[in-house]
Amino acid sequence: MNGVFPALGGTDGSRSWFERAQASLAGGISSSARLTSTGPHPYPLYMTSGSGARVRDVDGNEYIDYLVSYGSAVLGHASPLLTDALTDVLRTGTMFGTCNVPEVELAELICRMVPCAELVRFANSGSEAVQGAVRAARGYTGRSTILKFEGHYHGWSDTLAVSNRPTTAEAGPYGAPHAVPHSPGIPPGVVDDVVVRPWNDPAALRSALDAHPGLAAVICEPIVANNACTMPDTGFLELLRQECTARGIVLIFDEVCTGFRTGPGGAQTLFGVVPDLAVYSKALGGGLPIAAFAGRREVMEPLASGRVKHGGTYNASPLCATAALVTLRALNDPAVTGRIDETGRRIMETVRRAAHDRGVPCAVQGVGAMFQVVFTPDGSPTRQYRDLLTADGGRYDAFRHELLKRGVHTNAYAMACWFVPAVVSDADLDATCRAVEDAFAVL
């Protein structure tokens, strides 16, 4: 491999940095998700700068970015809104380990934007906030067992790192999947507290609820970002709400990916279904590390009273809270999220048209703000995790690499998704659509 992108320059600088990194970083990376981002090349790209919807690597190649830090940089890279606000915070102090004004203003704004939010707590990552929400649900109900759905991802911590991407051999029976730890290092006792069921299957859900009457919570990604943006079937979220209400179970929406970018109220507003608790990160901070879990006052009260414990030195530091406040004020404008959705839908339609014209079976699923291209055998959208196991991952890798060669940067993993930033220009969008059409011409 010479690491050359024909339409760009080479990527040998990234290869050199990866070789150097392996001497000091475990595996040469800081996150397992960064194992590779260049398709057939056995090394990741090293980015050095970004502006708006574009990023540049160490070799000087420029890309239109639809990874945007896994959806975090929703206002684009080096957003002037954030740069100006954060410069002031850098001058006055980034954190004190005390209460601060921006965290209060941010919590008030979240309560205005999010239907379920009556009380808010902050954390530093989606994984942390999921742990907080699960602890709150367990503290409120006095129960331990959590029901999650096969293939849904709720962070890397032990709490729910279960059955995210099991193999066919590991997964077990369809209707009652095995609870499979995400990796070695997760204690069996943790896994024993998790019940797993297939997504979009009312009968399997009801049978699980009947078999496990002592559940503390049911948690889901309303749009399954980590299952290639698999959508909920019509009525399935409503069914979750009805069953949890009837059985006294806390319903948790993991909106780490959907939150705020799919509209000011996130998936709750998009689908008209209000959970008891919801978890946020990624777009919340506009690129800085902050997360939140929020919900009904009754469920959050044990936390508020101090009976249920939750802490964190870095929670809602003035720096990160200010970044989130600036970001949410922008995303609270329906015109901003509307532009994101419109941009994404044009790309989705371009993919559909190009796939049809070239006779390539292909599903384009999700919403404009976040979607994925899935090469299913007959072009049908996926409904649950196991549908993805028959998709053509090799063709996705080839598609993604052809886009990279044409200056379009997307997620390396077929089970993940595209995230659309708010700052894609008309020229960026035209260039993206041309790259998509050209990529399909060589698939």
N, C-alpha and C positions, 0 to 999 in steps of 0.2 A: 504493500500500500504506500503510495507516495503522498497521500493526504491532500490531493489537489481537487478543488471544486472548480470545474471548468468555467463557470460563469463568474467565479470570484477569483481569489488568489488561493494559495495553498493554506494548509492548516498545520504545517510542521511545527510552528511555534507552540500550538496546543499540545502536540505530541511530546515535545521536549519538556514542557512544564509538567505533564502527567508523569513522565519518567522520573523527573526530579521529586515530585510530590510523594511518590511511593516509598521514598526513604524516610519520610517523617510523618505522613498521614496514614492512618490505617486504611489500606487498600488504595491510597492515593486520593481519597475523597473525604468530604465532611458529612455526607448523607448517602445512604444506600441508593437513593433515587438518582444520584449523579454518576452511576457506574459507567454509563456511556451516553453520549448525546449526538453522535455523528453517524448513526446507522452502521454500516459495515466497518467503520474505523474503530479500532480497539482503544479509544481514548475519548474523553469529553472535550468539548470546546471550553476555552478559558476566555470569559468576557472581561473587558477592561473598562468599557464606558457605555452609557446609554443616554438617549435624549428622545423624548416623545415616545413614539412607537418603535424606535429602532435601537439596536444594540450593536456593538463592535467587539470583535475578538482580538487576541494578541497579535494576529497576523494582519490586522487591518481590514478584515472582511466585515461588511455591514449587512445586517439582517432586519427585516420587519419582524417584530417579536410577538408571537402568539402564545408564548409560555408565560411571559411577564411575571416571573417569579411565582409560578403556579397560581396565577391570578391575583397576586398581592399588589403588584404595581398597576392598579386599575386606572390611575390617572396618568400613566405613562412614566417613563424614566426621567429623573431629575426634573420633576414637575415644578415650575416656578411657584405655584401655590405652596407646595411643601417646603421648597428651598427657602423662601422668604420667611415663613413662619418658624421653621426649625433653626434658622440662623439666630433668631432672637433668643430661642431657648438655649442654644449653645453658649450664648454670652451670659445668661443669667443662672445657669445650672440645670443639668439634665436630669438629676434625680437626688432626692434627699432622704428616702426611706420614711417619709411622713406623708400625711394627706396633702393634696394639692388641688388647686382650683380647676385645671383642665379636666381632671377625672370626674368631677361633679358635673361639669357642663356636658361632657361626653355621655355620661350615664343618662342625663336628662334627655339628650337628643336621641339616644337609642330607645328610651321609653316612648318617645313621640313617634318614632319610625316603625318599631317592631310591635305587631299586634299582641304578642304574648307577654311583652316585657313590662312588668310592674316593678321589679327590682333587678339590679345588675351586679355582677362581680367580674373583675378583670383578671386576666392571666397573661402569659407571654407567648403561648403557642396553642394551636388547635388541640394538640394532644393533651396539654395541661387543662384546657377548658373542658374537654370531654371528661377528664377525671373529676373535675369539680362538679359538673352536672350530674354525673353518676353518683358521686358521694352525696350530693344534695338530695337526689331521688331516694337513695338508700336511707339517708337520715330521716327523711320525711315519712317514708312508708314503714321503716323498721324491717325491711326485707333485703335480700342480697342478690337474688337472681335477676339477670338482665336478658331480654330477648333481642337479638340482632339478626340481620339478614345476611345471607351468604353473599360474599363479595363486597359488601359495604365496608368502607375503610373509616376508622374512627381514631386514627393516630397510631403511633408505634409503641406506646406504653402498654404495660401488661394488661391493664384494666379491660380493654376490648380489642387487643391485637389477636383476634381469633377469626379464622375462616375468611380472611381477606382474599387470598388467592390460592385456595387449595387445589392440588392436582386432582384429576379424575379418580385416581386410585385412593387418595386421601379423603375425598369429599363424603363418601358414604351414600346412603339412600337419598333419593331426591326429596321425598316428603319430610324426612327428618335427618338432615345432614349431620355429620359428625362435627363437633366443635374442635377445630384444628388450630393449634397454636401457630402464630405467624412465623415464628422462628424458634430455634433452640434458645433456652434461657428463660422461658416463661413457665412458671410453676404449674403443675397439674391442678392444684387447688383453685387457681384463678380461672382456668379453662372450665372447671366444673361448675362455675357460677354463671356460665353463658349458655343460653339456648339459641340454636341457629335454625332458621327456616328460610325457604326460598322466597324471593321478592315477587310481588304481584300474584300471589296465590292465596286467595281468601280461605279456601278449605284447609290448607296447610297451616295458615295463621290461626284459625279457630281451633284446630286440633291441638296446637301447641299451647294456646291459652287455656284450654280445658285441661290439658295434662299437667300444667304448671300453674296452679291457682295462686301461688305465692310470689308472683313476679313483682319486682320493684319498679321496673321500667321497660319500655320498648323503645329502641333507638333506631333511627334510619337516616340515610341521606335522601331527602325528598327527590332530588335528581341525583342519580348515582354517578357522581363525577369520576369515581374510581372504578366504575364498570362502564367506561366509554359513554358516559352520559345517558345511561338507560333511564327512560322516563317511567313514572308511575302510571299504571293503567288507570283509566277513568274510574273514579270511585274508590280506588284502593286507599288513598290517604284518608278519605272520609271514613272508610271502614276502620282503619287504625284508630281514628279519633273516637268513633262510636264504641268500639270494643274496650279501649282503655278507660273511657269514661264509665262504662257500665261495670267494669271490673275493679275500679279503683287503682289503676296502674298509671304511672307517670309516663306520658308520651314526650319523647325528646326528639327534636329535629336537629340533626347535625348540619348546620348551615355554614360550615367553614368555607365551603366553595360557593354555595348559592347566595350567601348573605350579602345583601346590598347591591351586588352587581346585577342580579336579575330584576331589580327594581328596588325602590326605597324600602319596601317592607320585606324583600327577599321572597323565598318560596312560600311563606305563609300567605302573603298577599297574592302571589301568582296563582296559587291553587285554592285559596280561600279556606284553608284548614289551619287552625290555630293549635299548636302543641302546648304542653305545660311548661316545658323548658326548651331553649334553643341555644346552640353553640355557634360562636362566630370567631373568625380570624381572617387570614388572607386579605381580602379587599378592605377589611375594617381599618387596617393600619396604613394603607396606601404604599406599602413597602417596608414599613418598620414593624418590629416584632411586638404585637399586642393581640390579645384574644379576649373573649368575653363569654360568659354564659348568663342567660337572663330568663326570667319566667314569672309565673304567677306568684304573687306575694305569699300565698299560703304555703307553696312548696319551698320558697326561698326563706321563709321565716326561721326555721331552725338554724340556717346559716347566719341570718341577720342577728339572731339572739346570741350567737356564739356557741350554741350547743353542738352544732356541726362545725368542724374546724376547716379552715382554708386559708392559706397564706402565700407569700411570695415577695421577696425583697424587691423585685423589679416590676411588680404588678402596677400597671397604669402610671409609669414614670411620667414626669412632665413632658419629656421628649416624645415618647410614644403616644401618650394621650393627646398631645397637640397634633401630631400627625393624623391620628384617627379623627379628631374633631374637624380638621380641615378637609379630610377625605369625605367624611359623611355629609358635611355641609354641601359639598359638590354633588355627591350621589343622591342627596335628598331632592335634587331638581329632576323631575321626570324627563326633562329634555335631555339630560346627560345619559341616563340609563336607556332612554329611548334611542339615542344615537348609537350606543353600544349594541343594542339589540338589532337595529337596522343594519349596521355594518356586518355583524355576524350572520344575519339571515341572507345577505347578498352572497357571502362566501359559501354558505351552505347550499344555496341554489346553484352556484357555479359548479360546485363539486357534483351535485346531482346531475346537472346537465352534461358535464364532461364525462361522468361515468356512463350515463345513458348513451351518449354519442359514440363512446368507445366500446360499448358492450361489456363493461366491467361490473359485475355484481357488487353493489355497494349500498350501505345504509348510512345516512347522515342524520344523526339523532342528537337531541338536546334542544336548547333554545339559542337565540342569537348570541347571548352573552357568554355561553359555554356549550360546546358541542364536540362531537367526535365523528370521524370517518371510520366506518367499520366494514371490512370486506367479508361479509357473511356469505355463505354459499349461494343463497338465492336473492340476496339484496334486502332481506327483511330486517327490520329493526330488532334489536335484542330486547327481551322482556325480563331476563334474569341472568344471573352470573354464568350458569352453565352454557347458555347460548354462545357466550364469547369463546368457549373452549373449542368451538368448531370454526371460528373465524380464521381468515388467512393472515396470520401475523407477518409472514414473510412479505406479502404484498404491501402491508402497511409500512413495514420498514423501508421497502423500496420507494414507496410514495413519499414518505417523510424525507428520505435522502435526496430525492429529486427536487423537493421543495428547498432543502438546504442549499443545493447547488444553484438554485435560482434566487437565493437571498431571502427565503422565508423560514423563520425559526419556529418550530412547533415542538410539542412534547415528544420525547423519544419512545414513550410507551404506548402501545396500541390500546391498553385498557384505561388510559388517562384521557385528557381532552384538550382542545384549544380553548384559550381564554382571550377574550377580545378587550383591549384597552380602550379608554374613552377618547384617545387622541389619534386614532388611525385617520390619516388625511385621505382625501379623494385620490390623490396620486398613489398613496400606500395601498389603498383598496384596489385600484386598477392593477397595480403591479402584482398584488397577491392573486387576483383572479387570473391574470395571464400565467402566473407560475403554476397555478392549479391546472389550467388547461394544458399547458406544456408537459406537466408531469404525467397526466393521464395519457398523453400521446405516446409515452415511452413505457408505460406499465405493461 
